[in-house]
Amino acid sequence: MITSEQIRGARGMTGWSSRELAEKAGLGLATIQRMENRGTGSSTAANVDAVQRALEAAGIEFISENGGGAGVRFKERIGD
């Protein structure tokens, strides 16, 4: 499961406001704010999945905890 820090980082990378992420994920603004401030454990798995899918559609790749820490980056773009 992605973390609140990953959500905040990914949102910053896309340049989206919390409201924009909420709209793109089909969720309420309060849900996004709660996830970012209290952690993703404060939300349902379906809501976390909706946020992850919206950010991945914008080109974000979530990096799992692998000894170096969880993170986010843009997906590799072929031809750039």
N, CA, C and O atoms as a CHARMM CRD file, in Angstrom:
* protein
*
  320
    1    1 MET  N      0.85000  -1.18300   0.00000 PROA 1      0.00000
    2    1 MET  CA     0.00000   0.00000   0.00000 PROA 1      0.00000
    3    1 MET  C      0.88800   1.23700   0.00000 PROA 1      0.00000
    4    1 MET  O      1.89500   1.28700   0.70600 PROA 1      0.00000
    5    2 ILE  N      0.51200   2.22800  -0.79200 PROA 2      0.00000
    6    2 ILE  CA     1.28100   3.46900  -0.84100 PROA 2      0.00000
    7    2 ILE  C      1.09400   4.24800   0.45400 PROA 2      0.00000
    8    2 ILE  O      0.13000   4.03100   1.18900 PROA 2      0.00000
    9    3 THR  N      2.02000   5.14900   0.72200 PROA 3      0.00000
   10    3 THR  CA     1.99700   5.91800   1.95900 PROA 3      0.00000
   11    3 THR  C      1.51300   7.34700   1.71900 PROA 3      0.00000
   12    3 THR  O      1.44000   7.81600   0.58300 PROA 3      0.00000
   13    4 SER  N      1.18900   8.01800   2.80900 PROA 4      0.00000
   14    4 SER  CA     0.77100   9.41900   2.70500 PROA 4      0.00000
   15    4 SER  C      1.90200  10.27500   2.14400 PROA 4      0.00000
   16    4 SER  O      1.65600  11.22000   1.39500 PROA 4      0.00000
   17    5 GLU  N      3.14700   9.94300   2.50800 PROA 5      0.00000
   18    5 GLU  CA     4.28700  10.69000   1.98800 PROA 5      0.00000
   19    5 GLU  C      4.42300  10.52100   0.47800 PROA 5      0.00000
   20    5 GLU  O      4.75400  11.46900  -0.23300 PROA 5      0.00000
   21    6 GLN  N      4.16600   9.31600   0.00000 PROA 6      0.00000
   22    6 GLN  CA     4.20800   9.07700  -1.44200 PROA 6      0.00000
   23    6 GLN  C      3.10400   9.84700  -2.15400 PROA 6      0.00000
   24    6 GLN  O      3.32200  10.38600  -3.23900 PROA 6      0.00000
   25    7 ILE  N      1.93200   9.90000  -1.55500 PROA 7      0.00000
   26    7 ILE  CA     0.82900  10.64800  -2.16900 PROA 7      0.00000
   27    7 ILE  C      1.19400  12.12000  -2.25500 PROA 7      0.00000
   28    7 ILE  O      1.02600  12.73500  -3.30800 PROA 7      0.00000
   29    8 ARG  N      1.68900  12.69400  -1.17100 PROA 8      0.00000
   30    8 ARG  CA     2.06100  14.11000  -1.17300 PROA 8      0.00000
   31    8 ARG  C      3.17000  14.38100  -2.19200 PROA 8      0.00000
   32    8 ARG  O      3.12600  15.37400  -2.91800 PROA 8      0.00000
   33    9 GLY  N      4.16600  13.48500  -2.23900 PROA 9      0.00000
   34    9 GLY  CA     5.25000  13.66200  -3.18900 PROA 9      0.00000
   35    9 GLY  C      4.78100  13.56800  -4.63200 PROA 9      0.00000
   36    9 GLY  O      5.16600  14.38100  -5.47200 PROA 9      0.00000
   37   10 ALA  N      3.95500  12.58100  -4.91300 PROA 10     0.00000
   38   10 ALA  CA     3.43500  12.39600  -6.26700 PROA 10     0.00000
   39   10 ALA  C      2.55600  13.57000  -6.67400 PROA 10     0.00000
   40   10 ALA  O      2.60500  14.02300  -7.81700 PROA 10     0.00000
   41   11 ARG  N      1.75900  14.05500  -5.74400 PROA 11     0.00000
   42   11 ARG  CA     0.89900  15.20900  -6.04700 PROA 11     0.00000
   43   11 ARG  C      1.75500  16.43000  -6.35400 PROA 11     0.00000
   44   11 ARG  O      1.44600  17.20600  -7.26000 PROA 11     0.00000
   45   12 GLY  N      2.83400  16.59400  -5.59100 PROA 12     0.00000
   46   12 GLY  CA     3.74400  17.70600  -5.85300 PROA 12     0.00000
   47   12 GLY  C      4.39700  17.59300  -7.22100 PROA 12     0.00000
   48   12 GLY  O      4.56000  18.59000  -7.92400 PROA 12     0.00000
   49   13 MET  N      4.76700  16.38200  -7.59400 PROA 13     0.00000
   50   13 MET  CA     5.40200  16.17300  -8.90000 PROA 13     0.00000
   51   13 MET  C      4.45400  16.46700 -10.04900 PROA 13     0.00000
   52   13 MET  O      4.87800  16.96400 -11.09300 PROA 13     0.00000
   53   14 THR  N      3.17900  16.16700  -9.87000 PROA 14     0.00000
   54   14 THR  CA     2.20600  16.43100 -10.93700 PROA 14     0.00000
   55   14 THR  C      1.77600  17.89100 -10.96200 PROA 14     0.00000
   56   14 THR  O      1.26200  18.38300 -11.96700 PROA 14     0.00000
   57   15 GLY  N      1.99300  18.58200  -9.83800 PROA 15     0.00000
   58   15 GLY  CA     1.54300  19.97300  -9.74800 PROA 15     0.00000
   59   15 GLY  C      0.07200  20.10600  -9.41800 PROA 15     0.00000
   60   15 GLY  O     -0.49800  21.19200  -9.52600 PROA 15     0.00000
   61   16 TRP  N     -0.55600  18.98900  -9.00800 PROA 16     0.00000
   62   16 TRP  CA    -1.98100  19.00400  -8.69300 PROA 16     0.00000
   63   16 TRP  C     -2.21400  19.50800  -7.27900 PROA 16     0.00000
   64   16 TRP  O     -1.41300  19.25600  -6.37700 PROA 16     0.00000
   65   17 SER  N     -3.29500  20.20600  -7.09700 PROA 17     0.00000
   66   17 SER  CA    -3.76000  20.55500  -5.75600 PROA 17     0.00000
   67   17 SER  C     -4.47100  19.33600  -5.16900 PROA 17     0.00000
   68   17 SER  O     -4.75700  18.37200  -5.87800 PROA 17     0.00000
   69   18 SER  N     -4.74800  19.38900  -3.89100 PROA 18     0.00000
   70   18 SER  CA    -5.51000  18.30500  -3.25500 PROA 18     0.00000
   71   18 SER  C     -6.87200  18.16100  -3.91600 PROA 18     0.00000
   72   18 SER  O     -7.36200  17.05000  -4.11500 PROA 18     0.00000
   73   19 ARG  N     -7.47400  19.28500  -4.25300 PROA 19     0.00000
   74   19 ARG  CA    -8.79200  19.26400  -4.89300 PROA 19     0.00000
   75   19 ARG  C     -8.71600  18.58700  -6.26400 PROA 19     0.00000
   76   19 ARG  O     -9.59900  17.80600  -6.61900 PROA 19     0.00000
   77   20 GLU  N     -7.66300  18.88300  -7.03600 PROA 20     0.00000
   78   20 GLU  CA    -7.51800  18.25400  -8.35400 PROA 20     0.00000
   79   20 GLU  C     -7.34300  16.74800  -8.22600 PROA 20     0.00000
   80   20 GLU  O     -7.93700  15.98400  -8.98800 PROA 20     0.00000
   81   21 LEU  N     -6.52700  16.31700  -7.26200 PROA 21     0.00000
   82   21 LEU  CA    -6.35200  14.87800  -7.05400 PROA 21     0.00000
   83   21 LEU  C     -7.67500  14.23500  -6.66800 PROA 21     0.00000
   84   21 LEU  O     -8.00600  13.15400  -7.15600 PROA 21     0.00000
   85   22 ALA  N     -8.42700  14.88400  -5.80200 PROA 22     0.00000
   86   22 ALA  CA    -9.72500  14.34800  -5.38700 PROA 22     0.00000
   87   22 ALA  C    -10.63700  14.16200  -6.60000 PROA 22     0.00000
   88   22 ALA  O    -11.29500  13.13000  -6.73300 PROA 22     0.00000
   89   23 GLU  N    -10.67400  15.15400  -7.47600 PROA 23     0.00000
   90   23 GLU  CA   -11.52200  15.07000  -8.66800 PROA 23     0.00000
   91   23 GLU  C    -11.07300  13.94000  -9.58500 PROA 23     0.00000
   92   23 GLU  O    -11.89700  13.16800 -10.07600 PROA 23     0.00000
   93   24 LYS  N     -9.77600  13.84400  -9.81500 PROA 24     0.00000
   94   24 LYS  CA    -9.25200  12.82500 -10.72600 PROA 24     0.00000
   95   24 LYS  C     -9.41900  11.41200 -10.16800 PROA 24     0.00000
   96   24 LYS  O     -9.55300  10.44900 -10.92400 PROA 24     0.00000
   97   25 ALA  N     -9.41000  11.29600  -8.83600 PROA 25     0.00000
   98   25 ALA  CA    -9.58500   9.98600  -8.19600 PROA 25     0.00000
   99   25 ALA  C    -11.05300   9.67100  -7.93000 PROA 25     0.00000
  100   25 ALA  O    -11.38000   8.54900  -7.54300 PROA 25     0.00000
  101   26 GLY  N    -11.94400  10.64300  -8.13100 PROA 26     0.00000
  102   26 GLY  CA   -13.36200  10.43000  -7.87500 PROA 26     0.00000
  103   26 GLY  C    -13.69600  10.36900  -6.39700 PROA 26     0.00000
  104   26 GLY  O    -14.62300   9.67000  -5.98600 PROA 26     0.00000
  105   27 LEU  N    -12.92900  11.11200  -5.59800 PROA 27     0.00000
  106   27 LEU  CA   -13.12100  11.11300  -4.14500 PROA 27     0.00000
  107   27 LEU  C    -13.36900  12.52500  -3.64200 PROA 27     0.00000
  108   27 LEU  O    -13.21000  13.49800  -4.38000 PROA 27     0.00000
  109   28 GLY  N    -13.75600  12.62400  -2.39100 PROA 28     0.00000
  110   28 GLY  CA   -13.96200  13.92400  -1.78100 PROA 28     0.00000
  111   28 GLY  C    -12.64400  14.53800  -1.32500 PROA 28     0.00000
  112   28 GLY  O    -11.68900  13.82200  -1.02200 PROA 28     0.00000
  113   29 LEU  N    -12.59700  15.85200  -1.27800 PROA 29     0.00000
  114   29 LEU  CA   -11.40700  16.55800  -0.82700 PROA 29     0.00000
  115   29 LEU  C    -11.01000  16.14100   0.58400 PROA 29     0.00000
  116   29 LEU  O     -9.82500  15.96500   0.86500 PROA 29     0.00000
  117   30 ALA  N    -11.97700  15.98200   1.46700 PROA 30     0.00000
  118   30 ALA  CA   -11.68200  15.58600   2.84800 PROA 30     0.00000
  119   30 ALA  C    -10.99800  14.22100   2.90700 PROA 30     0.00000
  120   30 ALA  O    -10.15600  13.98700   3.77400 PROA 30     0.00000
  121   31 THR  N    -11.35200  13.32700   1.99600 PROA 31     0.00000
  122   31 THR  CA   -10.72800  11.99800   1.95700 PROA 31     0.00000
  123   31 THR  C     -9.25000  12.12500   1.60600 PROA 31     0.00000
  124   31 THR  O     -8.40600  11.48600   2.23500 PROA 31     0.00000
  125   32 ILE  N     -8.93400  12.93500   0.62000 PROA 32     0.00000
  126   32 ILE  CA    -7.53400  13.14300   0.22400 PROA 32     0.00000
  127   32 ILE  C     -6.76600  13.78200   1.37300 PROA 32     0.00000
  128   32 ILE  O     -5.65900  13.34900   1.69500 PROA 32     0.00000
  129   33 GLN  N     -7.33400  14.79100   1.98400 PROA 33     0.00000
  130   33 GLN  CA    -6.65600  15.47200   3.09300 PROA 33     0.00000
  131   33 GLN  C     -6.41900  14.52300   4.26400 PROA 33     0.00000
  132   33 GLN  O     -5.37100  14.57700   4.90600 PROA 33     0.00000
  133   34 ARG  N     -7.36800  13.67700   4.53500 PROA 34     0.00000
  134   34 ARG  CA    -7.21900  12.70700   5.62100 PROA 34     0.00000
  135   34 ARG  C     -6.09200  11.71300   5.29700 PROA 34     0.00000
  136   34 ARG  O     -5.27500  11.39600   6.16100 PROA 34     0.00000
  137   35 MET  N     -6.05500  11.22800   4.06000 PROA 35     0.00000
  138   35 MET  CA    -4.98900  10.30400   3.66300 PROA 35     0.00000
  139   35 MET  C     -3.61900  10.96300   3.78400 PROA 35     0.00000
  140   35 MET  O     -2.66900  10.33900   4.25900 PROA 35     0.00000
  141   36 GLU  N     -3.51500  12.20400   3.36300 PROA 36     0.00000
  142   36 GLU  CA    -2.22600  12.89000   3.38800 PROA 36     0.00000
  143   36 GLU  C     -1.79200  13.25200   4.80100 PROA 36     0.00000
  144   36 GLU  O     -0.59500  13.28000   5.08800 PROA 36     0.00000
  145   37 ASN  N     -2.73100  13.52800   5.67800 PROA 37     0.00000
  146   37 ASN  CA    -2.39500  13.98900   7.02700 PROA 37     0.00000
  147   37 ASN  C     -2.36900  12.89000   8.07900 PROA 37     0.00000
  148   37 ASN  O     -1.57500  12.95000   9.01800 PROA 37     0.00000
  149   38 ARG  N     -3.22500  11.89300   7.93300 PROA 38     0.00000
  150   38 ARG  CA    -3.31000  10.83400   8.94800 PROA 38     0.00000
  151   38 ARG  C     -2.80600   9.48700   8.46000 PROA 38     0.00000
  152   38 ARG  O     -2.76500   8.52200   9.22300 PROA 38     0.00000
  153   39 GLY  N     -2.42500   9.41900   7.19600 PROA 39     0.00000
  154   39 GLY  CA    -1.91800   8.17200   6.64300 PROA 39     0.00000
  155   39 GLY  C     -2.97300   7.42600   5.85700 PROA 39     0.00000
  156   39 GLY  O     -4.17200   7.64500   6.02900 PROA 39     0.00000
  157   40 THR  N     -2.51200   6.55000   5.00100 PROA 40     0.00000
  158   40 THR  CA    -3.43100   5.80500   4.14600 PROA 40     0.00000
  159   40 THR  C     -4.20200   4.74400   4.92300 PROA 40     0.00000
  160   40 THR  O     -5.23000   4.25600   4.45200 PROA 40     0.00000
  161   41 GLY  N     -3.71700   4.38700   6.10400 PROA 41     0.00000
  162   41 GLY  CA    -4.44500   3.43200   6.93900 PROA 41     0.00000
  163   41 GLY  C     -5.75700   3.99600   7.45500 PROA 41     0.00000
  164   41 GLY  O     -6.60200   3.25600   7.96000 PROA 41     0.00000
  165   42 SER  N     -5.93000   5.32300   7.32600 PROA 42     0.00000
  166   42 SER  CA    -7.16200   5.96400   7.77200 PROA 42     0.00000
  167   42 SER  C     -8.24600   5.91600   6.70100 PROA 42     0.00000
  168   42 SER  O     -9.33600   6.45200   6.90100 PROA 42     0.00000
  169   43 SER  N     -7.95900   5.28200   5.57000 PROA 43     0.00000
  170   43 SER  CA    -8.89600   5.23200   4.45900 PROA 43     0.00000
  171   43 SER  C     -9.11500   3.78000   4.02700 PROA 43     0.00000
  172   43 SER  O     -8.40400   2.87400   4.46200 PROA 43     0.00000
  173   44 THR  N    -10.09900   3.58200   3.17400 PROA 44     0.00000
  174   44 THR  CA   -10.36100   2.23600   2.66100 PROA 44     0.00000
  175   44 THR  C     -9.34500   1.88900   1.57900 PROA 44     0.00000
  176   44 THR  O     -8.76600   2.77400   0.94700 PROA 44     0.00000
  177   45 ALA  N     -9.13900   0.61100   1.37700 PROA 45     0.00000
  178   45 ALA  CA    -8.23200   0.15400   0.32300 PROA 45     0.00000
  179   45 ALA  C     -8.71400   0.63800  -1.04500 PROA 45     0.00000
  180   45 ALA  O     -7.89700   0.96500  -1.90600 PROA 45     0.00000
  181   46 ALA  N    -10.02000   0.68700  -1.25000 PROA 46     0.00000
  182   46 ALA  CA   -10.56600   1.14300  -2.53000 PROA 46     0.00000
  183   46 ALA  C    -10.22700   2.61000  -2.78200 PROA 46     0.00000
  184   46 ALA  O     -9.92900   2.99100  -3.91300 PROA 46     0.00000
  185   47 ASN  N    -10.27100   3.43000  -1.73800 PROA 47     0.00000
  186   47 ASN  CA    -9.93600   4.84700  -1.89900 PROA 47     0.00000
  187   47 ASN  C     -8.45200   5.03400  -2.18400 PROA 47     0.00000
  188   47 ASN  O     -8.07600   5.84800  -3.02700 PROA 47     0.00000
  189   48 VAL  N     -7.61000   4.28500  -1.48500 PROA 48     0.00000
  190   48 VAL  CA    -6.16600   4.36300  -1.72300 PROA 48     0.00000
  191   48 VAL  C     -5.86600   3.91900  -3.14900 PROA 48     0.00000
  192   48 VAL  O     -5.04700   4.53300  -3.83400 PROA 48     0.00000
  193   49 ASP  N     -6.52200   2.86100  -3.59500 PROA 49     0.00000
  194   49 ASP  CA    -6.33700   2.36800  -4.95600 PROA 49     0.00000
  195   49 ASP  C     -6.75300   3.41700  -5.97800 PROA 49     0.00000
  196   49 ASP  O     -6.08100   3.57800  -6.99700 PROA 49     0.00000
  197   50 ALA  N     -7.84000   4.13000  -5.73000 PROA 50     0.00000
  198   50 ALA  CA    -8.31000   5.16800  -6.65500 PROA 50     0.00000
  199   50 ALA  C     -7.28100   6.28800  -6.77300 PROA 50     0.00000
  200   50 ALA  O     -7.04200   6.80100  -7.86600 PROA 50     0.00000
  201   51 VAL  N     -6.67700   6.66700  -5.65900 PROA 51     0.00000
  202   51 VAL  CA    -5.64400   7.70400  -5.67000 PROA 51     0.00000
  203   51 VAL  C     -4.42700   7.21000  -6.44000 PROA 51     0.00000
  204   51 VAL  O     -3.87100   7.93200  -7.26900 PROA 51     0.00000
  205   52 GLN  N     -4.01800   5.98300  -6.16400 PROA 52     0.00000
  206   52 GLN  CA    -2.85200   5.41600  -6.84200 PROA 52     0.00000
  207   52 GLN  C     -3.08800   5.34900  -8.34700 PROA 52     0.00000
  208   52 GLN  O     -2.20900   5.71800  -9.12600 PROA 52     0.00000
  209   53 ARG  N     -4.24700   4.89200  -8.75900 PROA 53     0.00000
  210   53 ARG  CA    -4.54400   4.79100 -10.19100 PROA 53     0.00000
  211   53 ARG  C     -4.54500   6.16000 -10.86900 PROA 53     0.00000
  212   53 ARG  O     -4.05100   6.29900 -11.98800 PROA 53     0.00000
  213   54 ALA  N     -5.09900   7.17300 -10.19500 PROA 54     0.00000
  214   54 ALA  CA    -5.13600   8.52200 -10.77200 PROA 54     0.00000
  215   54 ALA  C     -3.72800   9.07100 -10.95900 PROA 54     0.00000
  216   54 ALA  O     -3.42400   9.67500 -11.98800 PROA 54     0.00000
  217   55 LEU  N     -2.88100   8.86400  -9.97400 PROA 55     0.00000
  218   55 LEU  CA    -1.51100   9.36300 -10.06500 PROA 55     0.00000
  219   55 LEU  C     -0.69400   8.57100 -11.08000 PROA 55     0.00000
  220   55 LEU  O      0.12400   9.14800 -11.79600 PROA 55     0.00000
  221   56 GLU  N     -0.90000   7.27000 -11.15100 PROA 56     0.00000
  222   56 GLU  CA    -0.20100   6.46200 -12.14700 PROA 56     0.00000
  223   56 GLU  C     -0.62500   6.85200 -13.56300 PROA 56     0.00000
  224   56 GLU  O      0.19500   6.82700 -14.48200 PROA 56     0.00000
  225   57 ALA  N     -1.88800   7.21100 -13.74600 PROA 57     0.00000
  226   57 ALA  CA    -2.35900   7.65800 -15.05400 PROA 57     0.00000
  227   57 ALA  C     -1.68500   8.96200 -15.47000 PROA 57     0.00000
  228   57 ALA  O     -1.59700   9.27200 -16.65900 PROA 57     0.00000
  229   58 ALA  N     -1.21000   9.72200 -14.48900 PROA 58     0.00000
  230   58 ALA  CA    -0.50900  10.98100 -14.76100 PROA 58     0.00000
  231   58 ALA  C      0.98500  10.75400 -14.97400 PROA 58     0.00000
  232   58 ALA  O      1.73300  11.71200 -15.16900 PROA 58     0.00000
  233   59 GLY  N      1.42700   9.49100 -14.94000 PROA 59     0.00000
  234   59 GLY  CA     2.82200   9.19400 -15.21300 PROA 59     0.00000
  235   59 GLY  C      3.68800   8.93200 -14.00400 PROA 59     0.00000
  236   59 GLY  O      4.91100   8.85200 -14.12000 PROA 59     0.00000
  237   60 ILE  N      3.06800   8.79600 -12.83900 PROA 60     0.00000
  238   60 ILE  CA     3.81500   8.54200 -11.60800 PROA 60     0.00000
  239   60 ILE  C      4.02500   7.04900 -11.42300 PROA 60     0.00000
  240   60 ILE  O      3.13400   6.24900 -11.71000 PROA 60     0.00000
  241   61 GLU  N      5.19300   6.68200 -10.94900 PROA 61     0.00000
  242   61 GLU  CA     5.49200   5.30500 -10.58100 PROA 61     0.00000
  243   61 GLU  C      5.81300   5.27700  -9.08400 PROA 61     0.00000
  244   61 GLU  O      6.63700   6.05800  -8.60700 PROA 61     0.00000
  245   62 PHE  N      5.17500   4.39500  -8.36500 PROA 62     0.00000
  246   62 PHE  CA     5.41500   4.25200  -6.92700 PROA 62     0.00000
  247   62 PHE  C      6.48300   3.19200  -6.71100 PROA 62     0.00000
  248   62 PHE  O      6.41800   2.09900  -7.27400 PROA 62     0.00000
  249   63 ILE  N      7.46500   3.53300  -5.88800 PROA 63     0.00000
  250   63 ILE  CA     8.57600   2.63500  -5.59300 PROA 63     0.00000
  251   63 ILE  C      8.34600   2.08300  -4.19500 PROA 63     0.00000
  252   63 ILE  O      8.18800   2.83900  -3.23700 PROA 63     0.00000
  253   64 SER  N      8.32800   0.76700  -4.08700 PROA 64     0.00000
  254   64 SER  CA     8.06800   0.14600  -2.78900 PROA 64     0.00000
  255   64 SER  C      9.29000   0.22500  -1.88600 PROA 64     0.00000
  256   64 SER  O     10.40400   0.49300  -2.33700 PROA 64     0.00000
  257   65 GLU  N      9.05700  -0.01400  -0.61100 PROA 65     0.00000
  258   65 GLU  CA    10.14900  -0.08700   0.36800 PROA 65     0.00000
  259   65 GLU  C     11.05400  -1.23600  -0.03900 PROA 65     0.00000
  260   65 GLU  O     10.61500  -2.38500  -0.10800 PROA 65     0.00000
  261   66 ASN  N     12.30500  -0.93200  -0.30500 PROA 66     0.00000
  262   66 ASN  CA    13.21400  -1.98700  -0.77100 PROA 66     0.00000
  263   66 ASN  C     14.58500  -1.86000  -0.11400 PROA 66     0.00000
  264   66 ASN  O     15.60700  -2.20100  -0.71100 PROA 66     0.00000
  265   67 GLY  N     14.59300  -1.37600   1.09300 PROA 67     0.00000
  266   67 GLY  CA    15.85200  -1.17500   1.78800 PROA 67     0.00000
  267   67 GLY  C     16.36800   0.24200   1.64800 PROA 67     0.00000
  268   67 GLY  O     17.16800   0.70400   2.46100 PROA 67     0.00000
  269   68 GLY  N     15.91200   0.92300   0.62400 PROA 68     0.00000
  270   68 GLY  CA    16.31900   2.30900   0.39500 PROA 68     0.00000
  271   68 GLY  C     15.20600   3.28900   0.69400 PROA 68     0.00000
  272   68 GLY  O     15.40300   4.50100   0.60600 PROA 68     0.00000
  273   69 GLY  N     14.05900   2.78600   1.04000 PROA 69     0.00000
  274   69 GLY  CA    12.92100   3.64200   1.35100 PROA 69     0.00000
  275   69 GLY  C     11.93800   3.72600   0.19700 PROA 69     0.00000
  276   69 GLY  O     12.31600   3.65400  -0.97300 PROA 69     0.00000
  277   70 ALA  N     10.69500   3.87800   0.54200 PROA 70     0.00000
  278   70 ALA  CA     9.64000   4.02800  -0.45400 PROA 70     0.00000
  279   70 ALA  C      9.78400   5.38300  -1.13000 PROA 70     0.00000
  280   70 ALA  O     10.33400   6.31900  -0.55000 PROA 70     0.00000
  281   71 GLY  N      9.28900   5.48500  -2.35900 PROA 71     0.00000
  282   71 GLY  CA     9.40700   6.75100  -3.06900 PROA 71     0.00000
  283   71 GLY  C      8.47600   6.83200  -4.24800 PROA 71     0.00000
  284   71 GLY  O      7.61600   5.97500  -4.45200 PROA 71     0.00000
  285   72 VAL  N      8.66400   7.88600  -5.02300 PROA 72     0.00000
  286   72 VAL  CA     7.90000   8.11400  -6.25500 PROA 72     0.00000
  287   72 VAL  C      8.84500   8.67500  -7.30500 PROA 72     0.00000
  288   72 VAL  O      9.85000   9.31200  -6.98900 PROA 72     0.00000
  289   73 ARG  N      8.50200   8.42600  -8.55200 PROA 73     0.00000
  290   73 ARG  CA     9.24700   9.00400  -9.67000 PROA 73     0.00000
  291   73 ARG  C      8.32800   9.00600 -10.88400 PROA 73     0.00000
  292   73 ARG  O      7.27400   8.37000 -10.88800 PROA 73     0.00000
  293   74 PHE  N      8.74400   9.72600 -11.90000 PROA 74     0.00000
  294   74 PHE  CA     8.01900   9.65300 -13.15700 PROA 74     0.00000
  295   74 PHE  C      8.41500   8.36700 -13.86000 PROA 74     0.00000
  296   74 PHE  O      9.57100   7.94900 -13.80000 PROA 74     0.00000
  297   75 LYS  N      7.46000   7.74600 -14.52100 PROA 75     0.00000
  298   75 LYS  CA     7.74700   6.55300 -15.31700 PROA 75     0.00000
  299   75 LYS  C      8.69600   6.94800 -16.44600 PROA 75     0.00000
  300   75 LYS  O      8.68000   8.08100 -16.92800 PROA 75     0.00000
  301   76 GLU  N      9.50200   6.00500 -16.84400 PROA 76     0.00000
  302   76 GLU  CA    10.41100   6.24900 -17.95500 PROA 76     0.00000
  303   76 GLU  C      9.59400   6.53800 -19.20800 PROA 76     0.00000
  304   76 GLU  O      8.63900   5.82900 -19.52600 PROA 76     0.00000
  305   77 ARG  N      9.98400   7.57300 -19.89600 PROA 77     0.00000
  306   77 ARG  CA     9.29900   7.90800 -21.12400 PROA 77     0.00000
  307   77 ARG  C     10.17300   7.49400 -22.29700 PROA 77     0.00000
  308   77 ARG  O     11.30500   7.95900 -22.43500 PROA 77     0.00000
  309   78 ILE  N      9.65700   6.64400 -23.11500 PROA 78     0.00000
  310   78 ILE  CA    10.41300   6.14600 -24.26300 PROA 78     0.00000
  311   78 ILE  C     10.48400   7.26100 -25.30300 PROA 78     0.00000
  312   78 ILE  O      9.47200   7.86100 -25.66600 PROA 78     0.00000
  313   79 GLY  N     11.69700   7.52100 -25.77100 PROA 79     0.00000
  314   79 GLY  CA    11.87400   8.53300 -26.80400 PROA 79     0.00000
  315   79 GLY  C     12.23400   9.90100 -26.27800 PROA 79     0.00000
  316   79 GLY  O     12.46700  10.81800 -27.06500 PROA 79     0.00000
  317   80 ASP  N     12.28800  10.06700 -24.95500 PROA 80     0.00000
  318   80 ASP  CA    12.67500  11.37400 -24.39900 PROA 80     0.00000
  319   80 ASP  C     14.16200  11.45900 -24.21100 PROA 80     0.00000
  320   80 ASP  O     14.66900  12.48300 -23.75300 PROA 80     0.00000
